[in-house]
């Protein structure tokens, strides 16, 4: 059995080291860019042209979304809603979900918060952190995971509550 050529082996090692030497910094830079641009104010400008017989008018609208506040950001909350699988159990039009295991988030939180004499955002946050504190009529106790209060940061909880309450 013939051995490997030492020069070929050394060249392969150098190529692998070069590959990792370039891959790791590129990954770190990509992560840093993604995190440094994740928050802040975003301005979206849309131009809509309307045409009639002989005239064309253009209307430009600018919509600015505020940066994160203590109350939470609904845009970030939507990503959390989707990432944590909330839609598999809850119906929520804003997320395009049709789950039937848990309460319908389009209607139930407002009704249940009023029954509990709580502000809607506080009720939604408590329902995520302590899901058995209040059980919506017609739904069983102990079905919703009890771990979201530990899995999600305070910022994520605020964002998720902002998303659920944004259209109420």
Secondary structure, DSSP 8 states (H G I E B T S, - for coil): -----HHHHHHHHHHHHHHHHHHHHHHHHHHHHHHHSSSS-EEEEEEEEEE-SS-EEEEEEEEEE----TT--HHHHHHHHHHTTGGGT-EEGGGTEE--SS--TTTHHHHHHHHTT--HHHHHHHHHHSTTSS--TTS-TT-S-S-HHHHS-HHHHHHHHHHHHTT-
